[in-house]
């Protein structure tokens, strides 16, 4: 296991933001163990902090924007990839403006600054999440596909193509993270010439220039068009170079666009909050898709953390056994009406109740014709739903969960001794202390009951 790392010394870097055009100074500061990456807006009253986590993402238009309590930081991906590529775990990132400086459109200068600051090993082990099974995100209509697969170390492979004349398909591969600084950090952001005016009209790239991005002309330009570009970029030496590049330097690598897409991907995946061990394969990635994959991976990690907190013994096909359930729910015999949880995700849960003749309610409901009361079916469903709320309640022992409303309850067939009820609940809406769930119960694949439920979460110290 590796130790966590931070930087030895504070270091600053200044420039103009790509999209906002604001002049900004960004300062990297050492941070304690388990701090992670946190941005701090020193130009805003109270100097608010914004954790660099996927939960804080509010926009992915040509860059990744974070926000916390109304305070934003734009275009964070190049900063984060420099930290992730240097395998640094804990840093405070101060900004006196709304986004990091664009510099040359790559992560080169950020990476160099971090190396100049020096790396300090810390007295705590780094948490690395090993991918156990494939996690994917797709947008079939846009031919976007991202997957992360089990692997011995972090690796990434990117494939890109565009509906653009003259731009060939490209790919880039990173076999080990240690190669990032020398092979990928200096790959610059890029855009096609036909995108520039719409981006300006959208209020973006206010700080953009041929010094901070690669601009690719995907068609032949007339003399008048070149003159207009000379005025737009305030340069007199604009001409189309190999690959359609307008920048005087040209491409740094034949596959520089693909390399930069891989750079962006790693930066966005840093929002997971912990490094991952797995291979990412991405076809036509972008910030939106990158962030959605990061969101799915973070959700899986969260579920596993919750599971390990309560489930002491691994059992195949079981998320929570009865011993774990008794740690989560306050109910006890004869009113604990769920035996195990077999599926558990951020918005869905599946629980099992084995119905036997030993249930005490069969003594009176009904003699000679034992049927599980419908109200107890709903109670069992509600208990499964209470476990689903682990996603929103860090310490379930500190709250009570009460049913506030039941709507559209339907009972389709009797439940009798020997039946195994499968309860499936989906989180529909969550508003502070009110949770809305939709549930159904089946026996042998046949629907026995369904209902919509509203639950109220009340802290025990508020009663």
Secondary structure, DSSP 4 states (H G I P E B T S, - for coil): -PEEEEESS-EEEEEE-TTT--EEEEEEEE--TT--EEEEETTSTT--EEE-SGGGEEE-SSS-EEEETTEEEB--HHHHHHHHHTT---EEEEESSSB---TTSSSHHHHHHHHHH-EEEEEEEPPEEEP-S-EEEEEGGGTEEEEEE--SS-EEEEEE--S-TT---EEEEES-GGGHHHHTTTPPPEEEHHHHHHHHHTT--TT--TTTSEEE--S---HHHHHHHHHHHT-S-----GGGB-STT--SSTTHHHHHHHHHHHHHHGGGSSEEESEEEEES--HHHHHHHHHHHHHHHHHHHHHHHH--S-BTTBSB-HHHHHHH----TTS----EEEEE-SSEEEEEEE--TT-GGGGTS-TTS----HHHHHHHHHHHHHHHGGGT-S-GGGEEEEEEEEEEEEE-S---TT-EEEEEEEEEEEETTEEEEEEEEEETTEEEEEEEEEEEEEEGGG-
